[in-house]
Amino acid sequence: MADEVEREVPEGAAVFPVIPEELGVNPLLLAVLHATVFLDGSEKKIVNPAAAQEMMAYLIDYLRRLKGPRLQQVREDFACLAAYAREQEWPKMQVRFLKEFLENYEIGKEE
């Protein structure tokens, strides 16, 4: 099924690689991650920039609500994802995106 989806993705759409369930990363975080990549990385012929910017603001505002153990779990999930991406030899830009996601979007900045 993943191969079928990849063939149908129009040029200019930002799509992140599939993350295996075995990594144990929170599925809700993965959903937000894939939505973020699509909204923030797709060309304007694919996603309306104003609509994408508004949706990104909501996603990031919600993520900024993470505190305590939930924030710590998200940090651990991103560390796991970055290690997996390096192991799988993903492009450096994707590895950096995972390593810097929380900092770039100022998530957990207060803690």
Residue frames as qw, qx, qy, qz and C-alpha x, y, z in Angstrom:
[[0.000, 0.885, 0.466, 0.000, 0.00, 0.00, 0.00],
 [0.315, -0.766, 0.098, 0.551, 2.81, 2.44, 0.81],
 [0.386, -0.093, 0.598, 0.696, 4.26, 1.89, -2.68],
 [0.170, 0.651, 0.663, 0.329, 0.87, 2.72, -4.23],
 [0.167, -0.920, -0.245, 0.256, 0.66, 5.96, -2.25],
 [0.407, -0.539, 0.324, 0.662, 4.19, 6.98, -3.29],
 [0.343, 0.196, 0.669, 0.630, 3.36, 6.55, -6.98],
 [0.033, 0.766, 0.592, 0.247, 0.28, 8.73, -6.69],
 [0.323, -0.735, -0.172, 0.571, 1.91, 11.64, -4.85],
 [0.467, 0.847, 0.148, 0.205, 2.05, 14.67, -7.14],
 [0.608, 0.212, -0.144, 0.751, 5.35, 16.45, -7.66],
 [0.025, -0.537, 0.107, -0.837, 5.80, 19.25, -5.15],
 [0.739, -0.562, -0.138, -0.346, 4.06, 17.44, -2.29],
 [0.046, 0.556, -0.731, 0.392, 6.27, 17.00, 0.75],
 [0.914, -0.231, -0.204, -0.265, 5.91, 13.47, 2.08],
 [0.269, -0.643, 0.683, -0.221, 7.88, 11.96, 4.94],
 [0.413, 0.187, -0.885, -0.108, 8.97, 8.29, 4.89],
 [0.789, -0.397, -0.332, -0.332, 6.80, 5.69, 6.59],
 [0.148, -0.542, 0.686, -0.463, 7.76, 5.04, 10.22],
 [0.554, -0.064, -0.824, -0.100, 7.54, 1.38, 11.28],
 [0.670, -0.600, -0.165, -0.405, 5.25, 0.49, 14.16],
 [0.867, -0.150, -0.355, 0.315, 8.05, -1.50, 15.79],
 [0.320, 0.408, -0.290, 0.804, 9.79, 1.73, 16.83],
 [0.356, -0.538, -0.683, 0.343, 7.02, 2.32, 19.36],
 [0.079, 0.012, -0.019, 0.997, 6.68, 6.02, 18.54],
 [0.287, 0.460, 0.578, -0.611, 3.35, 7.53, 19.57],
 [0.351, 0.437, 0.710, 0.426, 1.03, 7.26, 16.53],
 [0.045, 0.932, 0.343, -0.110, -0.51, 10.67, 17.27],
 [0.285, -0.735, 0.301, 0.537, 2.94, 12.24, 17.13],
 [0.418, -0.014, 0.717, 0.557, 3.59, 10.52, 13.82],
 [0.250, 0.731, 0.612, 0.168, 0.31, 11.87, 12.44],
 [0.089, -0.953, -0.062, 0.282, 1.28, 15.40, 13.49],
 [0.427, -0.492, 0.510, 0.562, 4.78, 14.93, 12.09],
 [0.402, 0.264, 0.727, 0.489, 3.52, 13.83, 8.68],
 [0.127, 0.881, 0.455, 0.039, 0.95, 16.65, 8.60],
 [0.259, -0.849, 0.131, 0.441, 3.66, 19.16, 9.50],
 [0.437, -0.221, 0.624, 0.609, 5.95, 17.94, 6.73],
 [0.312, 0.533, 0.695, 0.367, 3.12, 18.10, 4.20],
 [0.003, -0.937, -0.347, 0.052, 1.81, 21.52, 5.24],
 [0.291, -0.854, 0.198, 0.383, 5.16, 23.21, 5.83],
 [0.423, -0.387, 0.638, 0.514, 7.08, 21.59, 2.99],
 [0.519, 0.470, 0.675, 0.233, 4.71, 21.27, 0.05],
 [0.190, 0.049, 0.315, 0.929, 4.78, 23.71, -2.82],
 [0.298, 0.298, 0.290, -0.859, 1.99, 26.26, -3.16],
 [0.495, 0.126, -0.568, -0.646, 0.57, 24.46, -6.21],
 [0.446, -0.145, -0.882, 0.040, -0.23, 21.59, -3.80],
 [0.356, -0.596, -0.619, 0.368, -1.23, 23.41, -0.60],
 [0.018, 0.884, 0.179, 0.432, -2.60, 26.91, -0.25],
 [0.458, 0.260, -0.464, 0.712, 0.13, 28.77, 1.68],
 [0.304, -0.420, 0.214, -0.828, -2.26, 30.83, 3.82],
 [0.869, -0.279, -0.154, -0.378, -4.30, 27.79, 4.79],
 [0.831, 0.076, -0.445, 0.326, -1.13, 25.77, 5.49],
 [0.213, 0.378, -0.419, 0.798, 0.27, 28.56, 7.66],
 [0.560, -0.412, 0.115, -0.709, -2.93, 28.77, 9.68],
 [0.944, -0.159, -0.251, -0.140, -3.04, 25.00, 10.20],
 [0.664, 0.236, -0.472, 0.530, 0.63, 24.95, 11.16],
 [0.117, -0.480, 0.340, -0.800, -0.01, 27.63, 13.77],
 [0.799, -0.346, 0.018, -0.491, -2.69, 25.44, 15.37],
 [0.928, 0.039, -0.345, 0.134, -0.54, 22.30, 15.28],
 [0.477, 0.334, -0.451, 0.676, 2.43, 24.05, 16.85],
 [0.351, -0.488, 0.241, -0.762, 0.32, 25.84, 19.47],
 [0.907, -0.275, -0.097, -0.303, -1.12, 22.50, 20.55],
 [0.843, 0.139, -0.377, 0.356, 2.32, 20.90, 20.68],
 [0.169, 0.499, -0.386, 0.757, 3.54, 23.76, 22.86],
 [0.673, -0.506, 0.057, -0.537, 1.05, 22.62, 25.49],
 [0.888, -0.016, -0.434, 0.152, 3.17, 19.55, 26.11],
 [0.224, -0.750, 0.450, -0.429, 4.67, 19.55, 29.60],
 [0.629, -0.435, 0.581, -0.278, 6.26, 17.14, 32.05],
 [0.597, -0.115, 0.789, 0.093, 6.14, 13.44, 31.22],
 [0.672, 0.631, 0.383, -0.055, 4.28, 13.97, 27.93],
 [0.270, 0.913, -0.291, -0.097, 6.95, 16.38, 26.70],
 [0.357, -0.564, 0.740, 0.083, 9.68, 14.01, 27.83],
 [0.718, 0.192, 0.669, 0.023, 8.07, 11.15, 25.91],
 [0.570, 0.812, 0.115, -0.050, 7.90, 13.30, 22.78],
 [0.012, -0.844, 0.527, 0.100, 11.59, 14.17, 23.19],
 [0.537, -0.273, 0.796, 0.061, 12.39, 10.46, 23.48],
 [0.718, 0.497, 0.486, -0.041, 10.26, 9.68, 20.43],
 [0.406, 0.897, -0.153, -0.081, 12.12, 12.31, 18.36],
 [0.236, -0.666, 0.702, 0.086, 15.48, 10.92, 19.54],
 [0.675, 0.061, 0.736, 0.004, 14.30, 7.44, 18.49],
 [0.635, 0.721, 0.268, -0.072, 13.16, 8.75, 15.10],
 [0.173, 0.896, -0.394, -0.115, 16.43, 10.59, 14.48],
 [0.418, -0.442, 0.790, 0.081, 18.45, 7.47, 15.37],
 [0.707, 0.327, 0.626, -0.018, 16.27, 5.38, 13.06],
 [0.497, 0.859, 0.032, -0.121, 16.65, 7.92, 10.24],
 [0.043, -0.779, 0.612, 0.130, 20.46, 7.87, 10.59],
 [0.568, -0.170, 0.805, 0.017, 20.45, 4.07, 10.67],
 [0.657, 0.524, 0.542, -0.011, 18.33, 3.96, 7.51],
 [0.422, -0.129, 0.353, 0.825, 20.62, 6.55, 5.87],
 [0.219, 0.855, 0.471, -0.008, 17.87, 9.06, 5.23],
 [0.387, 0.654, 0.023, 0.649, 18.97, 12.36, 3.70],
 [0.389, -0.070, -0.453, 0.799, 20.75, 14.59, 6.22],
 [0.227, -0.270, -0.070, -0.933, 18.03, 17.22, 5.86],
 [0.706, -0.382, -0.439, -0.404, 15.41, 14.76, 7.15],
 [0.685, -0.218, -0.539, 0.439, 17.61, 13.64, 10.05],
 [0.194, 0.080, -0.237, 0.949, 18.25, 17.27, 11.01],
 [0.432, -0.385, -0.288, -0.764, 14.53, 18.01, 10.77],
 [0.763, -0.405, -0.499, -0.073, 13.86, 15.31, 13.37],
 [0.607, -0.137, -0.418, 0.662, 16.71, 16.34, 15.65],
 [0.140, 0.004, -0.122, 0.983, 15.75, 20.03, 15.58],
 [0.218, -0.544, -0.665, -0.464, 11.96, 19.83, 15.34],
 [0.432, -0.719, -0.501, 0.213, 11.17, 20.74, 18.96],
 [0.390, -0.434, -0.022, 0.812, 13.74, 23.53, 19.06],
 [0.131, 0.148, 0.477, 0.857, 12.74, 24.98, 15.68],
 [0.311, -0.574, -0.546, -0.525, 9.09, 25.19, 16.68],
 [0.090, -0.418, 0.449, -0.785, 9.93, 26.29, 20.26],
 [0.809, -0.344, -0.348, -0.325, 8.21, 23.29, 21.84],
 [0.835, -0.383, -0.287, 0.271, 9.20, 22.71, 25.44],
 [0.367, 0.606, -0.179, 0.683, 11.14, 25.96, 25.54],
 [0.415, -0.727, 0.131, -0.532, 9.88, 26.88, 29.03],
 [0.923, -0.384, 0.017, -0.028, 11.08, 23.65, 30.65]]
